[in-house]
Amino acid sequence: MPPITLAALKPYIMMVLIVGIGPLGVGYLVLLERKLMADMQARLGPMRVGPQGLLQPIADAVKLLLKEDVIPGMVDKWVFWLAPCVTVTTALAAFAVVPFSSDFVITDVNIGVLAILALSSVGVLGIILGGWAANSHYPLLGSLRATAQMVSYEVVMGFAVVAVLLMAGSLSMVEIVKAQAESHRWFLFGAFPFGLIAFFMYYVAAMAETNRSPFDLPEAESELVAGFMTEYSGFRWALYFLAEYCNIIVVCSLAVTLFLGGWLRPFPSVTWLGWLDYAAPVGSFLLAGGLSLYLVKRQPRAFDQIVLAAVGLALLAVAGLFAWPAFNALFRGVFWFMAKIMVLVYSFMWVRFTFPRYRYDQLMRLGWRVMIPLGIVNVIAIGIVLVLKG
Amino acid sequence: MADDLKHTTGEATFLDANEIVLNMGPQHPATHGVLRVILKLDGEKIIGTECVIGYLHRGVEKIGENRTYVQFNPYVDRLDYVASVSNGLGYCEAVEKLLSVTAPPRAQTVRVILTELNRIASHLIWLGTHALDIGAMTPLFYTFNQREDILKIYENYCGARLTTHAFRIGGLQYDLYQGFEQQVKKFCDEMPAKVDEYEQLLTTNRIWVARTQGVGVLTAEDAIEFGVTGPMLRAAGVKWDIRKAIPYENYADFEFDIPTGKNGDTYDRYLVRMEEMRQARRIIQQAVDRIPDGPIMAKVPKVVKPPAGEVYHSIEAPKGELGYFIVSDGGLQPYRLRIRPPSFVNLQALDRMVRGSLVADVVAVIGTIDIVLGEVDR
């Protein structure tokens, strides 16, 4: 038996952290989305629970947990029970190979990218089963759409990923990032401009994979009520929701790893930009902390003032930690990784609030007639470029 | 059609997925209230529809027979509740015709301004909900914000925002408040930039164009056969607007164009309505500059008791031809009161417009018909 050291325990600690903090993070991602949506739609968003609505996710979670567990009479009980579990398990399991930084990765298997793609394929199964088991028309149509959409766009995503694999020469997530560090450029700009095309394809496919607008057909609210989730409520519904947002983080982290240099700071090989490693995290946390403290005065209730002041001080403390070289060296990778994910997530949300929804047949046409041929051509082009460069 | 549906529901099991019958509504996010559409589907393709209405039926026409002419006036606001001012205008004018009175010029001009504002408000709601149905969620909030300015004008004028009861038989009850002109002018000045913004979000948006062009086509012949009126008819290329064809109030004094489309599809209807908002602004701007002085009420007897006879009067409501047919037996109450609501007539074309298209198109077409169930069910 190997000795129990901190290094040996690290993967387990990270697992516990991801499963424990993940749902909370998802809750705050939802809050972020609602706040951003409100901002773009000239309104305030959640403001009641806690300061500036900061405790809304907790209130939502408690509500969903305490709700009555409704299983409609006509459903296939076992499958109905199993389906959300399948989806949420695969979504969380995908984090196993996500490298938050060179030090923070649960396991670096040499087929990490394949593992994520495989897990997301299994995740679709949960949606199909859920729609089927509900024994109702709207969920059935929703899961039919989900199946067709995800199967088609997985191919697109596959081609985009292959483009990166050609450049990196590895399927390991950590190795891919290291390859970007060695080649002194993100794969976004690799084999210019074909890396950009691959990223664009990945971006569109990722939106389709995670059922985000304008590709949110499986749960198109105005058409299919809630699609495959129509018959679900309470905690089971929350599991689907959790899985959906986990998947968003997973596809974004895959995008960051493959195209945007993972945990590397922008321009990793330009040494005189090294101050960014300190300035960016300290600056952003200072800004967030300062904003929280500034808003303390405006809170109507004493409780809110205390909470917001605590949040502000905590953020300032984190800013202070990042100024400490030892801490910074350990966590700067995580910071950059998360910052890049946030940029992508923000763009996902922005797209959602801006565009109308595609129709089912148009989506399929876009996938099979435009994206997949483009993907094939792109892979061949990258191959030629790489051969010519030697 | 009904027989077809019965056959399928009776014989087919759920797993026989060749044809399914999908019940859309009355509780559904995109049926604009309580419309129920029974869809017969082959996969996602629609092979038949049947509209079930009446979930909001209140017997308004019968109520009309049991109220005096004056008492019934507020009820018409509850028909098309997003265009209550237009409803009131149609009713008041119909009774005025029966009584052979005309509203004084000042009242007429104020009526035109308020009614055209109402057209803009109604089209704003249509735009927001239509875009929301097609998946663009943001325009809804912008349009509601802008509509708020119109509602504030109503609130200042008569105290109510939605069911305004703004007009009386023979003219107006209230004269204009201080600052009415400025408020209306301010709205008109701010409007073009906002409408341009909506157009920027949608008109050239590839997804929007893909979702609306060629969807729910209604040819001019079909439209006329179904009795479809309003923007839907004009989008099919028929230049028919009652404000021009049979002018009422003092619409003949104002310059405005009738926008028409070519293809009669959802996209053309969208463009026609957007242009109608701009034309309504044109009318308002002309009218607000020359509100004549004078009385606001014609000489109408305290007890409205029209002579025996019948009258049909129609106006161009935001959604199409809104007609009132009133039969008077010389008594205090109408003998028969029939309302021709545009939404009810336009809704008939739904089946023709969606047959052969996909489920998503039903939602787009219901949005583009611009129904208000209060008016369909009455």
Interface residues (C-beta under 8 A of the other chain):
Chain A: M37 M40 Q41 A42 R43 N135 H137 Y138 L140 L141 L144 R145 S213 P214 D216 L217 A220 E221 S222 E223 L224 V225 R352 F353 T354 F355 P356 R357 Y358 R359 Y360 D361 Q362
Chain B: F14 A17 I20 L22 N23 H28 P29 A30 G43 E44 A131 L132 D133 I134 G135 A136 M137 T138 L140 F141 Y142 N145 L201 L202 N205 I207 W208 A210 R211 L358 V359 A360 D361 V362 V363
